[in-house]
Amino acid sequence: MNRRLTLALVVLALVVGLTVFTWMRQLGEPGERLRVVVYAYNDVITGIDPSLEDDTGLVVLGVVYEPLLYYNPVTGIFKPALALSWSSNGDGTEWVFKLRENVVFHDGTKFNATAVKVSVERAMNIYRETGRGLGYVWDSVEEVVVVDEYTVKFKLFYPQRLDIMASACYAGYVFSPSVLERSGANSYTDRKLEEWFNLGNAAGTGPYMLESYSSESEVRLRKFERWWGWSEVNNPRAPDVVIVKILTEPQAQYNSLLSGVIDIATSVPRANIPNLISRGFRTYNLTTYHNYLLFFNVKRHPTSLEDFRKAVLHTIDLDEAVSVAMGGYALKGSGVLPHGFPGFVEGLTYKPNLTWAREYLMSSGVETPVRIQLLYQVDYEETRKFAELVQSRLRSLGVEVELYPATWTQLKDIARSVWEDPEDTPHIIIADWWPTMASPYDYLYAMFHSESKEWNFAGYENPAFDELIEEAYELEGSDYEHAMQLYREAQQEIFDKAVAINLWDEVKPFIYSKRIYIPPEAMNPLYMYVIRFEVVSVEGT
């Protein structure tokens, strides 16, 4: 067979293959034509336990499960989810939620107050007993009481904004009580139930139900026809099937958009965005509360020295970082919290100044040349570019930076070792964070409290800081403005000691096919990767 004929057959096979893929993804059972959306996600999914997952599984949890309330952080407005109304007593120590009636879980079980009670208690109790998950959002809860079938009361240890906690999208989801029997677990805190969830089982009330699950390749979600909200959103063009495709490489997402394999991309090379727009793709630039932070290992020399840390920070130009690493798709960081988030502080940014940097280096007593290590996530092009930028800039101080690229799972394991083996943990760690709930406590507790061994990558321990943010959290329910002031003081403490800095708040570009329409209400800066597919429209199927 000659080469031209061989090449023609290869091209024909590729075209036929793509056509068959496109045709098959629009079909369900014989005679059934479905509206299908393929959504590219740029991280392996770390788990889908609705009570315990604290990471990338949110992309699935956010459409399969629902909390009691929804919160719009831009407008500050709460909206009903599984609770229709809510109220608190005079001092904020009791909250009553009136629940929706005629709601069913995906397994057909009836939703009621008991489901709320077991869901909240599972997240809360596992955290209190083991420190796992993000159940600290329920720290104020003393007791969950079933008043009647559709009324639940929360009794609190201290006044709290329980509406904020009830809208959290980690540890705030309600699952079907039937999972206990279905999983074969002995209790809701039995590890067997966690394993059952993470094998690909789910039982929520959301608009889409889990059909198949592979954490490293693909998740398939199907429209739940009995969802209570379809009459409210009134969207006949909503997807029948949503496929979450794991594509960690930005170039792979770009190529898949061009070939028609995916419809929505979350992470294409930013330099390629103008080209995609010129080809007719649409873009939605979402200003998010997703930020990237630089942590110093404060338990290992020389980053254990405050003046050395300040020397490093005065060599970094965050304006340059936003331009080089993010292609302009970000806001320069300040303090720890992102712009627009409750408790944000403007001006907590180290200025690039090599003279100051050299002075701090001299006062630190660290002799150069010196070598330090920097750990970053390999499959985020922005962290790679930033790491290379830091490496280049610190050479002017006589500081050689050894780069350690790692997958997200590897990075977390390495960073957590700061508590057990700080001398083998890199000196600098770059990691990202998005909030669990709309409270500064979420950032400050998770990343800097001495009890938070899961996410405190700096190894920072300061009892006075711990007490400050704990006091602020307890004040949120009785004196919100005073609480915000204490949170601002806590950020000043982190800044003054140069423990960590917020590098930037991401402006996330979603690039998508012209057959898809994504309205603003589909997006949320708190949980940027969770798209409300029930309000997305699919055209031209």
Secondary structure, 3 states (H helix, E strand, C coil): CCHHHHHHHHHHHHHHHHHHHHHHHCECCCCCECCEEEEEECCCCCCCCCCCCCCCCHHHHHHHCCCCEEEECCCCEEEECCEEEEEECCCCCEEEEEECCCCECCCCCECCHHHHHHHHHHHHHHHHHHCCCCHHHHCCEEEEEEEECCEEEEEECCCCCHHHHHCCCCCCCCCCCCHHHHHCCCCCCCHHHHHHHHCCCCCCCCCEEEEEEECCCEEEEEECCCCCCHHHHCCCCCCCEEEEEECCCHHHHHHHHHHCCCCEECCCCHHHHHHHHHCCCEEEEEEEEEEEEEEECCCCCCCCCHHHHHHHHCCCCHHHHHHHHHCCCEEECCCCCCCCCCCCCCCCCCCCCHHHHHHHHHHHCCCCCEEEEEEEECCCHHHHHHHHHHHHHHHHHCEEEEEEEECHHHHHHHHHHHHCCHHHCCCEEEEEECCCCCCHHHHHHHHHCCCCCCCCCCCCCCHHHHHHHHHHHHHCCCCHHHHHHHHHHHHHHHHHCCCEEEEEEEEEEEEECCCEECCHHHCCCCCCCCCCHHHCEECCC
